[in-house]
């Protein structure tokens, strides 16, 4: 199929993607709360939406990609009470909150650069859009869907639900949410200002010791966590845009609240498509700083985490993420990373062979079927693992050509090069840093091949066989021919 179909969390089905404006796509993705070093749980979303963005560009769209930075308003526990996450970290590190925000924003963007994620078209910060948030809150109040209480402003979920469905995205039912709140004391829960326990904060009154606070019509305070994304997406993409992305952990309450706020302010859904990726887990549990089970990206790159016996490259991490469908589970382990490393090396080795292949007049292999199948995979809800399976088929055919068991003409060879250039390095985003590693591996193996050749010349067949067998045990086969010896990864 030539059209792109995406799974829409809002409708719970795959739908034909058609942009609001011809040839233009507006995409908003919830970015990080910058109060700690990025861990592996932070990388799946950026990689997934980077591939979607690049594929949309491949299909001829002009994409405006907005990914925010949360530097205020995200309280500990994702609730309406408690300390701001950045302010808490600032106290620990004895720095200003904005120093914390800048430090970890820079760290986050450096990681994104390393794993080949394009920088966003716009990267707005919550603290830089206080005015827009205040204006949106005033609009919601004017429509009777929010109320001020003791200097704070809360969204009135019960009143909203009279004409709308709070829970339309997550599938939650308000009556069940209210029942789940139980009869606990509001005072004990810090909810005494709310009319209903399910109401959520649009603006919070700041206590005297709260560092980050701004003037508002309701007094000194700071915005709630949810309002920032509604205000910034509307500012840069319009009141209705094409795709809103994020992790499944944001589906409720964050994205549910975004929809309610935008409906209240603008009278319609903010986004046509809601696209959610699953989490990276460790031992089946979500990886998160708050759960103290995270592996930082730095620890992965330098191999310093106790769960790791070696370091892994940024491109291995990216390949590991893309080998699972974005809506499926992805459990972290060193074994899985090592398998990804090996698979990635096989593809890069095949790519490095392309300029060396002997061109024939007649081609016994074709690549049109693979190009079409990769397009089908990506058109079907960005199915990267199936697309990668097709790349392994390209690698298999390339190895057969290299071994002299198949032939390729100039036209088909260009198609093979196209596949690696457009899909592997372009859309999937595997950069040339891995090619350099293959080149380094090639140099080492050529030394071993020369040592083996010298051993055979010296009739030291025991050493010659030992070199061959040791290399083979590592998943690499040395092949002898009249022209000399070469190597290749052994297909599983």
N, C-alpha and C positions, 0 to 999 in steps of 0.2 A: 504494500500500500504506500502511496506517496504522501498521504496526509498524516499529520502528527496527532496522536491521541494521547491524552494525559488523564491520569486518575485524579478526579476532583473529589477531595474529601467532603466538600459541601453536599454533593449529590450521591456520594458513595458509589461512583461508577466511572469507567473510562469514557471520555467525551472527546469529540473532534475539537481540536484547538483552532479557533478563529479569533484573531486579534480584533480589538475594538476599532482601531484605526488601521487601514490597509498598510501592510509592510512595516508596521511599527509595533513594538511590544514594550509595555511598561511592567517591570518586575520589581517587587519589594520583598526583601528577605530579612528576617529578624537577625541582627548581628549580636555580638557578644556583650555581656556585662563585664566591663574591663576592670576586674579587681583581683586578678590572679593570672599566673602564667598559663598559656593555652595547653590543654591536655588533648588526648586523642578524641574525647567526646566532642571537641570543638571543630574537628576537621571534616566530619562526614558531610554535614550540610553544605559548607562552602564548596567541596569537591562536586557534590551532586548538582548543585545549582550552577556551578561553573560549566559542567558538561551540558546542562540544559541550555544555558546562555549561548555557548559556542555552537550548539546544534541549531538553535534558532537563527544565529548569524549565518551558518552554513546554508540554511534554507531561504536566506535572502531578507531576513528581518533586520531592521535597525532596532537595537535593544538598549533601552535606558534601564540600567540595573542599579537599584538603590539598596544599600545595606547599611543599617544604622549602627551607631555606637551608643550603648546605654551607659551613661556616666552619672545618672542621678535617678532616684525614684524607685530603684529595685531593692526592696527591703529583704532582709534575711528571712528565709522561709517562704519567699514569694507571696507573702501576705500583706495586709494593710497596716500591720502594726510591727514594731521592732525597729532595729537599726538599719540604716542604709548600708548596703554591702560595701560600697566604696569607702564610706566614712569609717566603717569598722576596720577595714584594711589599712586605712590611713593612720588610725590610732596605733595599730600594731607596728607599722613601719615608721611611725613618727614623721609623716609627710603630709602635705596638703592633699585633699581628695583629688584635685585636678592633676597633681603630680602623679598620683596613683593611676588616674585615667590615662594620662599621656604615656606613662611607662608601659602599661600593659596593652594599650592600643598599638604602640610601636612594635611591641613584641608579637602581638597577634598578626599584624600586617607583614612582619618579616617571615613568619611561618607560612602565611598564605602565599607570599612570593616564592618561598622555597618549594612548595608543593605545586606550583604552577597555576595558582588561582588568579585570574585577572582581577585587577583592582576594580572596585565598583565605579560606575559612572558618577555617582554622588555618594558620599559617606557622611550623612548628617549626624550630629551629636544631639542627644536629648537636651543637654544644658544650653545649647545654642538656639533652641526653638521653644523657649518658655512662653513667648508672646503668642505664638500660634496655638499652643496648648491652652492657654488662658482663654483665647478667643473661641476655641472649640467648646470648652467647658461652659462659657457664657451662652453659647448657642443651645447647648443641651438643656441648661437651666431654663432658658426662655421658652422651651417647648414642654416644660413641666416634667422632664424625665431625669432631673437631678435636683438635689437640695443641699443647702449649706447648713452645717451643724457645727457650732463652736469653732468656726474658722476653717473647717475642712468641708470638702464637697464630695458627696457620694452619688453614684448612679442609682436611680430608683428602679430596681429590677422588676418588682411586682407591677408597677405602673407600665413599664415598657412591655411586659409580657401580656398586657391586655390586648394589644394589637399586633404583637410580634411574638417570636419564639426564641426565648433565651435558652439555647441548647441546640439550635439548628445545625451547628457545625459538629459539635462533639457527640450529639445524640443523647445528651443528658436531659432529664425532665425536671423542671423547676420544683414540682411537688416533692419529688424524691430528694432533691438537694435540700429543700426546707426540712423534710423529715430527718435527713441525715444530720442536720445541725443540732437536733435534739433540743432538750430543755436546759442546756447549760446556761449558767449565768452569763449575760452579756458583759457584765463588769469584769468577770474573771477572764473572758476572752478578749477584752479590750474593744468590745463592739458597742459600748453604750451610746455612742454618737449615731449609730445606724438605726434606721427604721426597721430594717430587716437584715438578718445575718448574712444574706447572700448579696446585699448591696456592696459595691466595690468603690474604692477611692479614686476620684478624679484629681483631687487636690488635697494635700495633707497640711494641717497647721504644724508649723515647726516649733519645737520646744526651744528654749533659749540656748541649749548646748548644741543644737543641730547646726552644723557648720554650713551646709549647702541650703540656702533659703533665698527666696525672691519675694518682692512685693507683688500683691495681687488684690483684686477687689474684695477678697475675703481675709486679708491680712498677710503677714509673713508666712511663707510656706514653700512647698515643693510639689511637683506634679506626681501623680500616681504612675505606676509602671506601665499600664496599658495605654494611656492617652497619648504617650509620645509617638507610638507607631502610627496611630490613627492620624495624628496631626501632620507628621512628616511625610507619610505616604500621600496624603491628600495634597500637600504643598508641592511635591515634586513629580507626582504622577497623575494628579487629578483626583476628583472625588470617586471616580470609578476607573480601575486599571485592570490589566490582564491577569497577572499571576501574583499571588501572595504566597511566599514559601517560608518554611521553618521546620523545626523538629516536632515530632509527635508529642514531646513533653510540653510544648507550648499550646497545643490544641485547646486545652482547658487549664486554667481560666483565660490565659492571655489572648488567644485569638478569638475565643468566644466573646470576650469583652470588647475587643476591637470591632467586631461586627456590630454589637449592640450600640457602641458609641457612634459609629459611622452611620448606622441606620437612624439613630436619634438626630444626628446633626445634618445629615444629607438626604435622608428619606430613602436610601437604597443600600444594597450591599457594596462594600468597597472594592471587592475583587471578583472577577468572573471565575477564576480557578484558584482553589486552595490546594497547594501541593505540600505534603508532609513526608519527610524522611524519617526512618526509624533510627533508633539509637545504636551506638556502639556499646556493647555490654562486656563485662568482665565477670566470668563465672555466672553468667545469666543475669547480672544486676547492672542497671544503668551506671555508666561511668560518670562521676560528677565530683567536683571539688568539695561540695557540701557533704558527700558521703565518704570522703577521704579514701577513695579507691582509684583515684586517677593516675594514669601514666602520662606525664607531661611529654609534649612533643620533643623537647630538648633531651629528655631521658631516652626516648626512642632513638634519636639521631646519634647520641653518644654512647648508648648501651649501658647507662648507669643505673637503670632500675633493677631491683632484685629479681623481677620476673624474666629478665633478659640476660642472655649469655653473650650477646654481641650487639653491635649497632646496626641500624637499618637506614637506608637512604630515603630522602623525601619521595622519590619516585616509586620506591617499593611500597611506601605507605599509601600513596595515591592509587596504585594498582590494586593493593589489598582492598581498599574501599570499593573500587569499581567492580570487583569480582563478585559482589553480592548486589542484588537488586535493591534500589534505594528504599523501597517500602518493606524489605525483609530484614530479619535480624542479622546482626554482624557481631560475632563474639570474638573478642581479642584473645590471641594466644601467640606465643613465639613460634609454635609449629605452623600456624596459619600464615604468619609473616614470612617464614622461611619458604613455604610452598609458593607464596606470591613472588618472592625474590627469584626463585628458580624459574617460574613461569615467565616472569618479565625478562629474565636473561635469555630465555629461548627465543622470545619474540625479537628482542634487540639483536641477537645473533643472526636471525633470519634477515632482518632489515639490513644489517651490515654486509650480508652476502650479495644483495641486489646489484651493486655496481660491478661485482666480480663475475656475474653469471655469463656464460657463453651464449651468445645469441645465434639462433638457428633460423633457417628459412621457414620452417614449419614448426608450429607450436602444438605440442601434445597436451598442454595445460591451458585452461581458460580461467579468467578472473571476473568476468561479468556477473556470474552467479553469486559470487561472494560480495561484490559491491551492492547488488540488489538486496541480498540477505541482511547485510549490515544496516542498510537503510530501513529495512522492515523491522529489525530489532529496535532501532532507536526511535522509529515512528510509533512503536508499540510501548508507550509509557517509559521511554528512555531505558530500555532493557540492556544495560551495559554488560552483564555477564554473558548473555547470548551473543552480543557483538564481539566480545573478546574470544568466545569460542570460534567464531568465524576467522578471527585473526590467527588463531592457532592452526586453522586449516590452511591459511595462506603460508604460514611458516612451514607446514608439512610439505606443501607443493614446492616451495622454494628449495627445501633440502633435497627433494627428489631431483630437481633440476641440477642442483649443485653436485649431486652424486652421479649425474649422467644417466639416471633412470628415466628422466623426462626431458623434453626440449621446450624452449620458449623462444618466440620471435620478439622483435623489437616492440611491436604494438602491445602484446600481452605483458611484457616486462614493464612497460610504462604504466599499465593498469596496476600491477603489483606495487610499484613505487607510489602511485596515487593513493592506494589503500593505506599504506604506512604513513604517508605524508598528511593526508586529510583526516583520516579516522583515528589512527594511533597517536600521532604526535599532535594533530590539530584539535579534534573534538575531545578525545579522551585525555589529551594534555600531557602525554608522556614526553618529557623534554630530552634534549641531547645529552644531558648529564649522564644518563644511563649508557648512551652510546660510548661515551668516554670510558666507562667502566668496562664495557665489552672490548674496547680497543686495548685497555690495560690487560684484561684477561687473555686476549689474543697474543700479546707480547710474551706473557708468562708461559703460555702453552707452546708457543713456538720455540722457546728455550728448551722445554721438556722434549719436544719433538726432535730438536737437534741433538739433545743428549741421547735420546733413544736411537737415532740414526747412527751416532758415533758408537754406541754400544753394539749395534748390529754389525757395523764395520769391523769392530774389534772382536767379533764373534762371542760377545758377552750376552748371550741370549737370555740368561736369567735376569740380568738387569733390564734388558729391553722389554721383556714380558712384564716385569714388575712395574715399570713406568706405565705401560699400557693398562695394566689391571688397576693400579692405584687411581689413575685418571678416570677409568671407567666407573670405579666405585663412587666417584664424585658426580656421576651423571653425565660424563662427557666421553665421547667415543673418538679415538684416533683412527683415521682411515688411511690406508696405504694405497697408492696407485703408481703408475709409471711416471706420472708427473711429479710425484712427491707425496708427502703426508699432509693431511688437513684434519680438522676436528669439527665436531658438531655436538650439540646437546642431544642426549638420547630421549626420544619421544616416549612418554609414559604409555 
